[in-house]
Amino acid sequence: MLHVPLVLMYHRVDVSSPADPMSRALTVSPEQFDAEMGALARDGLEAISVDQYVLRLKLREPTDRVVLVTFDDGYSDQYRYAVPILARYGYSGTFFVNTATIGRHNHLSWEQLRDLEDEGMSIEAHGVDHVDLAALPPARQEFEIDGCVASLREHLREPVVAFAYPSGAFDAVTMRIVASDGIALGFTTDPARRLWTNSPYDLSRIRIKRGLAPAQFAQLLGLP
């Protein structure tokens, strides 16, 4: 069985708050994000990238004191606000991007993604579009998965080793296609903490929302 470290799922990290309730709930302030990274550091946890995690698995190195800090959807505020905070703690993060939105307004550009690689971050796949893969026929799933992975591998220098299913939705076809693309890990959006799994393509993440108090964050992650 595969030991799964804590995997945190963020979306936006910004000083402003979107108008719609769902986006607002998924936008944490830089101050909240900084406090949460500080809580990890005080507990002696090391935030590493997915690339680093896969390497540790290959080398059979321990992963019990590491955490994966992940960001979905490729928003540009992640580059502006989250990355400097990660760097201050000596942490690395993982950015799951939709290739159709790269370079669009409020989203990361290819140049920014390459900068993130240079800073030790992992850039991973989240589909061409942000669509429910489990609701799609196999051919459309192949377009969404294969197209995203191929585009990232064409434009970036580091290997693509992970896929985050949009909205956490996937089925057996999804996992087959992801595996056939040479992807090592697949992530859902299930907020439950799962320490062990039989499948590397069904790894759960903990969704972090706006306004979590420090005590709530610690309880959610099981920190002292």
Summary of the structure (lengths in Angstrom):
residues: 224
radius of gyration: 16.3
end to end distance: 26.6
largest distance: 47.0
contacts: 722
relative contact order: 0.17
helix: 42%
strand: 19%
